[in-house]
Amino acid sequence: NIVGGSPFGNQGSGLSLRGVSGGGNDSTAKARMEIEALCQKLHQLGGLARDRRYMAFNARRNEHEIDRTPTDNSNNGDTTNASFSADSPEGVALLSLGLLLHLAQGYCPSHEFLGKIGTWGLQSTKLANDECGAIDYIHQVLESIVTDPLTDASPSDGMNLIRQRAKFKIDKICEALTGRGRLRLLMDNSLISMEEDQGFDTDISLLESVGGDAASVVYASIGREILSSTIRAFRKELLSLKWNSASENIGTLVDLCCVLYRHSAPLCDQFWADWDSFCQREEESNEDEVDEDEQSDYSICYLLDACHSLAASTCVELDNGTSRQPILTYLHPLSSFLNMIASLCANASTVQSILSSDFLPEGLITKAMLLCAELAPQVASMNGSSSKSATLEEKTSVTDAKVVLRSISTLAFLGGSWARDWVRQSLAHSMPHLPTGPAMLYKIATFVLPRKHHALEGDCSELTSCALRLLADLLIDASVEWHVEAVNCFTSYPSFGDQSICGFAQFVSGGIHSEITLSAMSILCSLSMQVTRHAFDPKLISGGLVPPQIETIGEGVMVGFEVLSTLYSGGEMSFPLSKIQIASAHIIISSITAMLVGLKPVIYLHEDDAARNTSYSIRNDIIEALTTSTVVGKVIAFLASSPISLNLIKSKSSVKELSQVMDTVSHYRRHNASKNATYGGWSRFVTPKRASQKVREKSTHLSSHLTSDAKKGVG
């Protein structure tokens, strides 16, 4: 728990609804009485929220086997187990008041009344967090309303699993496939209209920094005030490494911090400016002066400093190897630090500055990846069972492994070519008994790939996708050696009898709508685009490695055909509506095209007969599949004509809407033709007369006629 000690419970709180006698006027006594009343009411509300959470937990614990209590906030950013308890928004109000009262005491510790409300604030904070799950609830709410500029998607739609190029790549693919427009669908999936969207450049080198919408910045700023106040009020208790709960406390605060910043350029730039000032201040002042100076709010800087110290001590402990503890003990501090560093980066210059400095503990990424590689075989044991329960340690370990892979992917993406090369060099170092580079990522994905339904099936699927996605990212502008190692990982392996299975096949069992399929096909596309370069590499030619490399990639392309064919079912063609489906279809077609283009120079120009024959055979197999397979042919033709068809629908929809507007204008003009005859073409600029104006005009017109008649009579 964030604040240790016994829960507030239903014990007497010492609150009273009477003014404090002596030492103040009536207004002061009234203010004190109002504060006491507010504390009393919020305490009662917190007690009700606590009781409601326990009732919800007890009602659900019989349905699911879990090994945690509703007061356990050590979910490391994962709210799955927390869902067994009811949400308690009241806890946020109680936490806010408790922090305010506790901070007020700090400004004048000797004041009797402030000391009293400071004690109330401490007790309220304990009740809010330990019993009402306030920090968990704040994390859950902010995660849903603070958008991530790298994904621009809510956490519930699964797009956060493809963190790196989700927005910049998949949205671009969707716009290209749908004629650079966005489909708007009814509940019955019938198309009613399309809205034009402006495209954007997907080249990360042209992306100076990642921004964020104004609403997210406002929400994040509100959450930051709560986080900063929590750290300011309990910094020594929360961030001190001497406590056994240091890793848990720091990890909880880091998870909330990562949700708040999320690569937002305004917030991240402000933080690093504060960090520079914080570091300079630490160098110029001794520790005592720093503690007493409360003029500047460096709460998040203190959090990063504590997180860095914890990660550095963990790396030293791993190097010493004296007392080996469970993997979670080491993985959690490293994942928290990597997660915080990645979330605080919004541009390439920041990433490069961090990776090239001495700020990172030595061998941080290498050690974190080694821990993930050691964890994978343990997770694989669950793939052979059908257990419906999992321990908190198992679930947290898998979650931390996902955080490590996603954080490294984010750094590699934002940092550009230099950062990717830095990460590849970090993965080149490993233990003697563990693989390096692409083989390490492939082994992690293979071990944790779900084989059966079990308690951690969803988490294992996400971890598999993260490992494959990181491999796909690191293949961009990689050396030939890296590509060769990656191709060797997906070589066919024996299955039953004389049959063999392509290494890509095991990752596409989820179909075209699976993130794992998309990640695996992204790797295939990267390899297909480098076929020509690999085929004419002197080292590969001399080692006779060109034919097996081409053969492995060709088998992967045939697996892609099988995935595409799933769009045709029951004699009907289904258009890929989700972003993942569209991206998977696009990446597979790109792989097929790149393979055909890349094989042509090899067939005509390569000096090795085996390489030419293998390329010729693979080329013929692809063409045969395109020409003879009715299903594949229909899918390709359907996807090829989709942009034209959708543009026609869009044009037809636009014409229909324009016709309706023109009919409305025509009807309006016919209806008002007689009234507007006086003004002609300027009639639409004339304000219609009110009823009172028409009555006055009529009376004036009548009186003028009477006057005219009277004059005629007199004459």
N, C-alpha and C positions, 0 to 999 in steps of 0.2 A: 504494500500500500504506500501511497505517496507520503502520507504522514503517519508515522507509527504511533502506537499507544492504544489504549482501550477505546472502543466506540462510545459515542456520546450516549446512545441508548435513551432510556426513559428516566434516567436518574435526574435528581434535582440540578438545575442549571444555575441556581443562584440568581435568577432573574426576578425582578420585582417591578411593579407598576407605580412606584412612588418616587418622587423627586429626591435627589440627594440633598440632605440638609446641610446648610452652612456653606460658606465660601462662594456664593454665587447669587445672582438676582433671579427673578421669577422666570425670565426668558431662558436662562441657562438651565434651570431646573426642569422647565417644560421640555427643552430639547433633549435633556438626558432621559426624561420619562418616555419621550417618543422613541428614542433609540432602544430603550429597554423593551418597549412594547413591540417594536419591529423585530427585535431578536427573538422574543417569545413566540410571535406568530410564525416566523420562518422556521424556528426550531420545531414547532408542532407540525408544520407542513413537511419538513424533512423527515420527521418520524413517520408520518403517513406514507410518504414515498418509499421509505425503507421497508415498511411492512408490506406495501404492495409488491415490491421487488421480491421479497422472500416468498410471498404467496405464489407469484408467477413462477418462481424457480422451483418450488416444491411441487407445483402442478405439472411441470414439464419434465422433472428429473426422472419420473417413472417411464416416460416415453423414450428418452434418450439416455444412454449411459455416458456420463461425464464425470470427471474427477476434479472439478473445481467448484468453488462456492460463488454465490452472486456478488460477494464483496471482493473477489479477486480481480484486480484491474490489470494484471500483467498479461495483457493480450497482445502486446507488441504491435498494435495497429490492426489486429485482426479481431473483428467484432462477432465472429461466428458463435463462439461460446457465450459471449455476453448477451446474445439474443435470447438465451434461456431465461433471462430476467427482463422485467418490464422496463421501458424507458422512464427516466425520471427527470423531466425538465426542471422540476423544482430544485434539483440538486445544483443546477447552474446558478440560480438566484442565491441559494444558501452559500455556495462557494464564493460568489462575488462579494457578498456581505462579509463573510468570514475573512477574506483576504483584506478587505478595506479596513475592518476593525483591527486586525493584527498589524497591518502596516501603520495605522494611526498610533498604536502603542509605541512603535519603534522611533517615532519622532520625539516622544517625550516619555521615556520609560518611568520616570519618577512620579508622573501624574497619577493620582489615585484612581480617578474614574477611567482614564485611558488604559491604565493597567488592568482594570476590571473588564472593560470591553475587549481588551486584547486577549484575555483568557477566553472570553466568549467566542472571539473570532477563531482562536485555535480549535476550540471544541466544534464550532460550526464547520470549519474546514475538514476536520476529521469525519464528521457525520456526512458531509456532502460527498467526499471522495470515497471513503472506506465503506460507507453504507448505501449511498445513493448513486454511485458510479458517475459522478459529475464529469470527470475527465474523459471517461469513455463516451459519454453522451455528446460532449463538445466535439470530440474527434469524429464521431459518427455524423453529426450534423454538418460540420465544416467540410468533411470529405465529399458530401453530396452537393454543396453549394459553391465551393471554391474550385474552379475549373483548372485543369492542367493544360497549359498551352501546347504541350507536346502531344496530347491526346485529344483535347477538346471533346471529351466524351465523359458521360457519367460512369461511375464505377460499376453500375449494375449491368451495363450492356457488354461487358467483356472486352471492350477495346483497350482498357488499361493494361491488358496482358500483352499488347503489342506496342509497347510504350514508345520505341524509338521513332519509327517513321510512320506511325499510325495516321497522324493528321496530314503531314506533308506528302506522303506517298499514296495512301489509300484514298483519301479524298480526291486527289488528282486523278487517280485511276477511275474513280466513280464518275467524275465530271467528264472524262474523256469517253467513257463507255456510254454515258447517257446524253451525249451531245452537249457537254458543259452546262448541264442544268440539273435541277434537283426535283426528284419525283415527289409529288404529294399524293398520298393514297387515302382512300376511304377505309372504313373498318373492314369492308369485304374485299379489300385489295384491288379495287377497280380504280383505274387511273382517271383523275378528273382534271388535273392541270399540272403545269410545270412552271417553276419559277427560275428565272435566269440568275446565275451566280457568277461572280467575277472570279476568275482563276488567280493563282498566285505561283510565284516561282518556287520550285521545290529544291533548288540547289542550296545546300546548307552553307556553302561558302559565301553565298550572297545574303544569308540570314545574319544580320548583325547581332540581333539579340531576340530572345523570345519574350513577347509581351504578355499581356493578360487583360481581360476585360475589366472595366472600371468597377463593376459590381463585385467581382471576385476580390479585387484589391480592398474594397471597403469591408467585405466580410472577413477577409484575412486580417485586416487591421484590428477589427473588433476581437477576434480570437487571440491576436498577438498581445493585446492588453491583458487578457486573462492569463496567458502563459507567462508574460513578463512579471505580472503581479505575484504569481505563484512562486516564481524563482526568487524574486526580491524578498518575499516574506519568509521563505524557507530554504534559502540557498545553502546554508551550512548543513542542513539536514538532508537535502536532496542530492547535492552535487559532491558531497564529500566521499572520497573513495575508501574511507576507513570503515564504512558501514557495509554489512553483508548484502544489503538490498541496493547497493549503489548501481549495479548493472541494470537492475529492474527499474529503478527510479529514473535513471538517465534515459533508458530506452523508451519508457513511456512518454517522457517529455520530448524526446527527439521525434517520436512518431507524430505527435501533435505539431511540432515545429515544421516537419516536412510537409504536412498537409497545408499549413499556412503559407509557406513560401512557394513551393511548387514551380520553380523556374520563372517566377514573375519578375520581369526586369526591374520595375520600380522598387519592389521590396528587396530584391537581391542586391541591387546597386547600393541601396541605403545601408544594408547590413555590412557589406564589405568596406564601406566608408567608416562605419562604426568600428569595425574590426581593426582597421588600421589605427584609428585613434585609441582603441582599447590596448593594442599591443604596445604602442608608444607610451601610453600611460602606465602600463605594467613595468616597463623598463625604467621609467623615471621615478616611480614611487615604490616604496616598500609595501609589504603585504598589509601592515596595519593601517597605513594611510589609505590604501585602496578600499579596505573594508568600511572605513568610516565615511568615505566620500559617497554621498548618495545623490549628488547633483545631476549626474548623467545616468541614463538607464542603459546598462550594458548586459542586461539579463541574458539575451540570446548569445552574446559573446561568451559569457561565463558558461553557458550550456555547451557551446562548441569546445571551449577549452577543457571542460571536464570530460566530454566525450572523447576528445583527442587523447587526454591523459590515460583514460581507461583503455582505449585501443592500443596505445603505445605499451602500456604495462602488459596487456594480453599478448602482444607480439613478442615481448621479452620473455614472458613465461613459456610461450611456444618454442622459442629458440633454446631455452634452458632444458625443457623437457623433463623437469624434475618430478613433479607430481601430476601424472596424466589424469585429467578429469573428463567427464562427458563432453561430447562435441559442442553441445549447446552452451557450455560455460565459456568457450572461446569464440564460438560463432556469433553469439548475440552482440557482444561489444563491437566486433568488427563490422557486422551488418549495420548496426546503428550509426557508426561513424561514416561509413560509405553512403548510407542513405541520406544523412544530413548534408554531407559534402555535395552530393549530386543534386539535391533539391535546392541548394543555394547557388547553383550555377545557372546562368541564363544566356551565356554567350561563349564563344570559343576562347577568347582571351582569358577569361576567368578560369576555365578548365585547364588551359595550358600553364597558367601561372601556378595553379595548385599542384599539378602533376610534376612540374619541373622544379618545385621548391623543396626545401627540407621539412616542410610542414607535415607531409605524409610520413607515418612511421615506415621504417625500412621494410620492404617486402610485404606491405599490407595486402595488396591485391593477390599476390602469390599465395600467401598464407590463407586468405579467405577462400580462394578457389580450391586449395588443397583440402580444407575442411569440408567444402561442398562435395569434393570427390570422395572423401572418406565417408561422408554421410550417405551417399547414393547407394552403396551395397546394403546398408542397413534398411533403407527405405524399400529396396527391392524385395526384402523378405516379406513385406506386407502385400506385394503384388501376387504372391503365391497363396495368400489366405483370403478368406471372405469375412474377416472380422468387421463387425459393425461399430467397434469402439476403438479409440486411439487415446493414448495418454497425452497430457498437456505438453510434455517434453517432446514427443514425436511431432505433434502438430506445430509447435513453436520452432522446432529445428527446420522443418520443411519451409515454414514461412520465412525464416531468416535466410535460408538458401535462396529463395526467390528474390528477396530484397537485395542480396549480394549481386546476383546476376543482372537484375534490372538496373541497379545503380551503376555497374560497370558499363552496361549497354548505353545508359544515358550519357555517361562521361565520354564514351567513344563516339557517340553521335554528335554531341554538342561540340566536342573538341576537334572534330574534323580528322583529316588524314594524319596529322601529327599525333593526336591522342590515340587513334586506332593502332598506329605503329607502336606507341608506348605500351599499350595493353598487350599487344602480341608478344612483345619482348618480355613482359612480366609473366605471361603464361608459358614461356619457354623454359622456365626454371621449375623444377618439380623434385619430388622424392624419387629415389631409385625404383621403388615398386609401383609408382603411379605414372600414367601417361602424361604427355605434355601437349600444349597447343590444341589443335582441333580434336585430337584423340581424347583429351580430357573432357571437353564439352560433349563429345559424342557418347562417351561412356556414361556421363551423368544422365544424359537424355535417355539412353537405353535402359539404365538401371531403374530409373524412376517412372518410366512409361507404364501407365496402368495396364495390367493384364486381366484383372478381375475387378468386380465391384467390391470396394472396401471403404473404410471410414475416411481415408485420405485420398480417395480417387480424384476429387476435384483439385486438391492442392498439388498432387503429383502431376496432373495434366498441365497445370500452370507452370510448374517447375520444368517439365519437359519442353514446353513451348519457349520458356525463357532461355534455356540452354541452347536450343536450336536457333533462336533469334539472335543471340549473341554471336554464335558461329557465323550466321549469315552476314551480320554487320561487319565482323572482322575479316571476311573474305573480300570486302571492298578494298581495292587498291593494294591487296596483299601480294607477297612474293609468290613465285612459282612453287617454291618448296611448301608454302602454306597450303596452296591449292592442291598439290599432290597428296599431302597428308590428309586433307579433307576428303578427297576422292577415295583414298584407300580405306577410309572409315566406312564408306557406303558400298564396299565391294560385296558381291553376292556371297551368301553363306549357305551351307547345306541344310536342307529341311527334312524331308522324308525320302528315304531311298536315294535315288540319283537326282532328285529335284533340288533346286536351289532357289533362294528368295533374295531379291534385290534389297540392299540395305535401306532404300527409301520406302519400301513397301510397308514396313512395320509402323511407320509414322503417319500413314494416310488412312488407317482403318476408321478414323472418325468421320471421313467424308469431306466434301468441299466446304462445309460450314465449320470445320474445326480449326482452331488457332494452330494446333500442332501441324496439320496439313499445310497451312499457309507458310509456316516457318520452314518446314522441310522443302517445300517447293521453291521458297526463296533461295535456299542453298543451291538447289538444282539450277536455278536461273543464273546465279553468279558463276557456277562452274561451266555452264553451257556457253556463256559469253566469252570464256577464255580458252575455248577448245583450240582455236588456231594458234594462239600464243604458246600453249603447252605442246602442241604437236611439233612445232619447229624449234623447241628449246634443245640446245645441244646436249645438255646433261640427260634429259629424258630420252633422247634418241640413242645416245651411247649406252644407256642402261636398259634399252628395250622396254621402256615403261609407257610408250605412247599408245600401243594397241589396248592394253588393259584399262588405261585411263579413259579412252574413248568408249570402250565397251561399257564401263560402269556408268558413265554419264548417259549413254544411249539407253541403258536399262531403266534409268531414272525417268527419261522422257516417256518410255512406254508405260511406266507407272502413272505418269501425268495423264496419259490418254484414258486410263481406267478411272481416274478421278473425274475427268471431264464428262465421261459417259454417264455419271450418276445424275447429271442434269436432265437426262431423258429417261423417264420412267412411266410405265403404263401407257405407252403410245402418245404421251404428251411431253411437251418441252416446258420446263419451268425456268423462268428468268431469274438469275441470281440477284435477289433484292438486297440482302445484307451486304455491308461493306466487306466483310470477311469473304463471302462467296464471290463477290465481284473481284476482289484482289486475288483470290486463289485462281479464278479462271484467267485473269489477265496474266498472272505470273507463269502459269502453265503454257499459255499460248506464246508468251515471250520466250520461254525456254525452248519450245519446239522451233520457233523461227530462228533463234540464235544458233541452235544446233545445226539446222539445215544450212545456214549461211556459213558457219564455221567449218563444216565438213567439206565444202566445195574446194577450197584451196588445198586441203589435205589430199583429196582424191586425185587432183590433177598435178600437184607439184611436189608431193612428199617423196623423199628418196627411199623410204622404207616400204617394201612391198607389203609387209604385214600391216603397217599402219594404213596404207591405201585400201587394202582389202577389207579391213575392219570398218573403216569409214564408209566404204561403198556399201557394205552389208547393213550398217546402221541406217544410212540414208535411205536404202530401199525399204527397210522395215518401217520407217516413219512414213514414207510415201504410200506404202501399201496400206498402212493403218488409216491414212487419210482418205484413200480412194475406195477401199473395199469395205471398211466398217461403216455400216449404215448409221449406227448410233453416233459415232464420232463425227462423221460427215455432217449429220443434221445439227449436232451441237455447234460445230465450227461455223457452219453456214448461218445458224441462228444468231450466234454472238457477233458474226461479221456484219449482219444486216441490222442488228439492234440499234446502233446509233442513228441510222437512216430512218428506221421505223419510228423511233422515239422522237426524232426531229419533225417527222411528218405529223405525228400526234400533237406535238407542241405547236406546230404551225396551224394545224386545224383548230386547236384549242384557242390560239390567239385570234384567229379569224372569227371564230364564233363569238368570243368576248367582244371583239371590235364591232361585229355586226349588231350585237345587242346594244352597244353604246350608240351606234349610228341610228338604230331604230328608235331608241329613246329620245335622241335629239330631234329626229324627224317628227315624232309624235308631239313633242313639246312645241316645235315651231309651228306645226299645223294648228295646234290647239290655241296658240297665242297669236296667230297671224293677224286676226282682225284687231286685236288690242294693240298690237305693235306697229300697225300700219303708219302711225304718225311719225315714228322715229326711224323706220327702215332698218338698216343694218346695225344701227346703234341701240336698238331696243334692248339687247341683252345687258347693256350697261346701265339701264334705267331701273331704279329701285321701284318695285311694285308698290302701289299706293295702299295705305291702310283703309279700313272701312270708314273711319272717322273722316279721313281726307276725302273719300268719295262722297260722303254726305254733305260736307261743306262745299265741295265742288258743285254738287247738284243744286244746293240751295242758292249758291252764287249765280249759277246759270239761270235758275228760275227767276230770281230777283232782277236780273238784267233784262229778261224778256218782259217782265211786268213794267219796268221802267221805260222800255222802248214802246210798249203799247200805250202807256200813259202819255208819252210825248206825242204819239200819233193822234191820240184823242184830243189833246189840247190844240194841236195844229188844225 
